């Protein structure tokens, strides 16, 4: 499974520049990188100078960098038919006319974004996924979603039982099971994402802020909330510091900023910091992103993690999938055994992860029934039959 580097913070502090430059540096080092943005502003395209969309798009000038800008509302629209189809029988068979924007389940748009992220994490193609998150509050709402879904489903199931009788005779008992199954599938995927986000062997969360009082206060609140949910927050980028020029206004400004930064470091002494000064020009385009990456991380070398800033401290970037002889290994942290399946089609073996299938990279055809599967320590080992 790919390693996941998340960048978060309040709006307008430079998350996109920080995350995009990190992705560029990793791709330059030879890693196969997917840069994902769920920020509604979709400024990642502007930063890279490439028009991104909901599917991975190759970034010109790189052999191994792709970008995605998620569209959570479109994903909600895709899911609504399944949900309304399941709920309609409980409403007397009346069709429901619901738009995506009318869905009131808190955190649903965030869930769509993170569910899409999980799909990419499960894909053995990527070495690293760099995620430019929406403002931190969205992430926190998502983390509370499994319990909300569970409560929501229980209420609807109780309604189904109370209003059973005639409707059960008219519509059959399968409707309740169908709805429960759809919600349970979705809840299990959300739980899987949450397990991955909280796994320090896979995930690093870097906060991005500016050296102003409100930015520091928001960062402290975000750190506390993320830590309460056990997300591994390991670094903080303090962006847009005033450059050091010999002018009274500049020096007064720098003194205020230094006081704010010192307060932040005193409150959160156990994470790594990097300061980025305000530049003369906007940061956009590959070359300027390369300069920011090297300023933050130094020269990234494949196999050595990230550099001085230590976003990747202790986080080895390994292959998510590898082949040894007749065995294929898939690193799937946080996966539950019941969330896995195996089948074959025309000699191609497909592993199902949370009801989504991925082709197993093996160089000869086989039947799933002949493949021996073993899950141990978050690694799925598939032993193929000998020719």
N, C-alpha and C positions, 0 to 999 in steps of 0.2 A: 504494500500500500504506500502511496506517495506520502511524503512529509508535508505538513500543512503549516504555513506561516501566515498568521492573520495580523492585519494592521487596523487599529480602531481608534476612535476618539470622536470629539464633537465635530460638527461640520466646519469646513473651511480652514483646517489646521495643516493640511498638506498630506493627508493619508494617501492620496492617489500618487503624488510624486514619490513618497517614501516607498510604497509598495511596488510601484512600477519600476523604479530604479533598482530595487532589490531583485526583481524578476530579471531585469536586463543583465545584472551582474552574474546571477546564477546561470543564465543561458550562455553568457560569454565563457563561463567556466566549463561548459560542456554538459550541464544538466538539462534534461528535457523538462521544460517548465510550462505550466499553464497558469496564466494570470487571470484571476476571476474578480469581477466587480459586481457588487449588488447595490452600489450607491445609485439612487434614482437619477443623480445628475449626469451619470454616464460620461465623466470627464476622462476616463482611461483612454478612450479613442483619441481625444484631443492631445493627451500627453504623449502617446506613441505616434501620432500622425497616421493612424490606421483605423478605418471604420470597422468596429467590432459589432458582433451580434450575439444572439442566444446560443450559437454553436461555435466551437473552437475555430478561430480564424488565425492562419499563419501570419506572423509579423514579418514584414519585408526586411531583408537584411540578416535574418537569423535562420538557421536550420532547425532550431529546437526551441522556439518560443512561440506560444499561441496565446490568444486572448479571448475572453468571453465577457460579455456584459449581460447579466441576467435580467429577465423580465418577469418578476414574481407575479404580477397581475395576470399575465398571459397564462402562467402555470395554474393560477387559481381558476381561470376560465376553463382550462382543460379538465380540472378535477370536479367542477360543479356538476356536470352531467351525471357523474357516478354518484355523488352525494345526494342530489335531488332525486335521482332514480330510486335510490334506496329509501329515502324519506317519504316520497309521495304517497305510498300506500297508507301511511299513518295519518295522512291529512285527508282521508276520504277519497283518495284516488285523483285529487285535483292536481293538475300540473303546476309546478312552481316557476315563476318568472323572476329569476334572480340574476343580477349583474355581479361581476367580480367585485366591484367597488362596494356592493351592499353586504358582503360577507362580514358578519360581526364577530366571528371567533377571533379573540385577541391573539396576535402573533402569527396569523395564518400566512400573511405575505412573507414574513421572515422564514416561516417553515418551508415555503416553496423555494426560497433562495437556498436555504441550507440543504434541502432535499436534493436540489440540483447539484449542489456542491458535493454531496455524498456520492452521487452518480459518478462524478469525475474522480473522487478519491478512490472509488472501487475499481476504476479503470487502471489496469496494470501498465498503461502506456507512460504515465507521468512519473518523474522522479520527485518533483516538488510542485506543490500548488501554492501560489501566493494569492491571498484573498484580501482584496481591498473592501472592507466591510462598510455597510451603511453606518450612520452614527450609532454609538454604543447602545443606546436605549433599545434599538431594534434587536440587537443580539441578546439582550437580557430578556426581552419579551419571548424570544424564541426558546430560551432555556427553560422557561416555565410552561411551555406549550404541552408537553406530554400529560401533565396532570390536568390541564384544562380540557384536552381532548377526552381523557378518561372520564372526567366529570360530565362533559357534554354527552358522550355516548351513553353513560349510565342513565342520564335523565331521559334520553330518547327511548332507550330500551324499556324503562319503567313505563313511559307513556304507551308504548306498544303493548305491554302486558295489561295495563289498566284498561285500554280500549280494545283489548283482544276480541274474544267472542265472535261477533258477527263479522268484523273485519278479517279476523283470522280465517273464517270460513270463506270469505270472499276472495282474499288475496293470498291465502296460504301462509304457513308458518315460515317459509323460506325467506320472506322479505326481511324479517328481523335479523336472521342470521347473515343475510347478504350485507345489510347495513353495518352490522357489527364487524364483519370480516373486512370491509373496506376501511373502516375507521381504525381497526386494530392493525392492519398492514401499515397504515400511515403512521400510527403512533409508534410502532416498532422501529420504523425507519428514523423517526425523530429521536427516539432513544439511542439508536445506533450513532447518529451524528453527535449527540450529546456525549456519549462515551468517548468518541474520538476527540472531540474538542477538549475533554478533560484529561486526556492521556498525554503526559509530558514526554513520552517516547515518540510521539507523532507530531504534537502541536506546540507551537510557540505563539503567544499573543503579545504584540508590541503596541504600546500606546503611543499615540502621536499627539503633541500639544504645542502650544505657543507660550512664550514667556510672559504671559499676562495673568493677572490675578484670576480672572474668570476661567481661563484655560487651565490653570493649575488646579483650581477648585474642582472643575469638572473631571480632571484626570484622577484626582484623589477619590472622588465618588465612584468613578468607573472602576478603578482598581479594587476598591472595597467590594463592589457588587460582583465583579468578575471572580474575585477570590472566593466570595461566598458560594459561588457556583463551581468552585474548584477548577477554573480555567487557569492554565499555567502562564501567568503574565511574567515575562522575563526581561523586557526591555522597554525603554521610553526614548523616543526621539523628540527633542525640544527644537522646534523649527522656527525659522525666521528671526533669529537673534539680530539685533542691530549691530552692524559692523563697527569696529573700533576706529573712529576718526577723532582727530583733535578738534572738537567743537563742543561748547558747553551743553547745547541741546542733546547732542549724541551721547555725551558722557553721562548726563543726568538720566537719559533713557536707559543706558546700559546698566547703570547702578540699580535702577528699579527692577529691571529684568533679572539681574543677578540675585537680588533679594528674593524674587519669586522662585527662581530655580533652586536656590539654597533651601527654601522652605519645602519644596517638592522633594528634594534629595533627603532632607532630614526626616520627612514623613515616610518616604519609601526608600530606605537605604539599601535594600537587598536586591534591587534590580539594576540593570546596566543602562547607562545613559549615553546618548550622543547628541551633541549640539550642532545645528546647521545654521550658519549665518544667512541672513537675507542676501540674495544675489542681485546683481545689477539688472539682470533681465529675467523674464519668466523662464521656468524650467519646462521645456517641452522639446520633443525630438530626441532621437536615440543618443546622440553624442552628449547632450547635456545631462541625460539620465545616467549615462555611463560615468560621468564625472561625479555625480551625487552618490552613486553606488560605491565608487572607490573611496570617496570621502568618508562614507559611513562604515563600510565593511573592509576596506583595504582591497587588495587584489585577491579575489576568491579563487581558490584552487580546488579542483574536483577531488573529493575524497578527504578534504580537510575541514569540512564544515565552513561556517562563516567566520569572518575575521575579527578585528579588534572590538567591534561593537557587541559581539557575542550574542546576537539574536539566536544563533544556532548552538549556544553553549551546551555541550553534552548531547547534541542531537545529530547523530550520524545520518547522512542522507544515503540510504542504501537502496538497492533495487527492490521494488515492490513485488516483482515476479522474477524468478530465475529457473533455469533448467539445468539439471545435473543427470546425465545419462538418461535413464528411463523415468526419471522423476521430475515433476514440475512443482515448484513451491510458490505459494501465494501468501504474502504477508497481509493478514486481515485483522488488525487489532480491533478489539471491541465487538467482534462478530459473535453472535450466538449460534450454536449448532443448528437450532431449528430454523434459522434464517438462510441456510445454505441448501442448494439443490444441485443436481448433476444430471445432464441429459446429453444426447448426441444427435446430430442431424447431418446426414450425408458424410459421415466419418469425422465430422468436426465436433469436438467435445465442448460443451458450454457449461460454465458454472454459474448458477443463479445465486445472487446476493441480494437479499431483501426483495425478491421477486423480479430483479433485473438481471439479465443474462450477459455474460462476457465470454468471448471465445478464449479458450485456453491455448496459449502459444506453444504448440508442439508440432514437430516436423513430419508426423505421419498420421494417417487416419486411424481412428479407434472407435469402439462402441463404449458408451458410458458404463454399461453393465460389466465391461471387462476392466475398468479402471478402479483401482483400490484407492479410496479416499480416507485420509486421517487428519483430524484437526488437533493440534497440540501446540500450546503456548502461542496462540494467535497465528500460527502458520498452518495453512492447509496444504498437505502433501498429497499429490496425485501421482500414483505409480501406474504407468502405462504398461500394457502387455508387451512382452518381448516378441519381436518378429519371429 
